[in-house]
């Protein structure tokens, strides 16, 4: 449904109606996949996603909620 790039063009994110969010590094082999129990219609990456220790992205969908996801070194957490 949506694509997003970080400011440097080092990462691309996609989301879909099946609730899947996939983030791929374009200058690295990194790939992360997240599954939500709802359709995801839009995605936005932190402008410095590839350059930060704590990587953040926001997503939203038909549930009318904005979800902020932060992926750190040891865990991943969601904030509504």
C-alpha positions, 0 to 999 in steps of 0.5 A, spaced: 500 500 500 505 504 501 513 505 500 517 510 504 525 511 504 529 514 509 532 521 507 539 518 505 536 513 501 539 507 505 533 504 507 526 502 504 519 500 507 513 497 505 506 496 508 500 492 506 493 490 507 495 483 510 498 487 516 506 486 514 511 491 514 518 490 511 524 494 512 530 493 507 537 496 507 539 498 500 546 499 502 546 493 507 543 486 507 539 488 513 532 486 513 526 487 518 519 484 518 513 486 522 506 483 522 500 486 525 493 484 526 490 489 522 491 492 515 497 497 514 495 503 509 501 508 510 508 508 513 514 513 514 521 512 516 525 516 521 529 521 516 535 518 519 533 511 520 539 507 517 544 512 521 541 511 528 542 506 534 534 506 535 530 506 529 523 508 528 518 508 524 510 510 524 505 506 521 497 507 520 491 503 517 484 502 518 484 501 525 485 509 525 491 509 530 498 511 529 503 506 531 510 508 533 515 502 532 522 503 535 527 498 534 533 498 539 539 493 540 535 488 544 528 489 543 522 492 539 517 496 542 510 499 539 507 505 542 500 507 540 
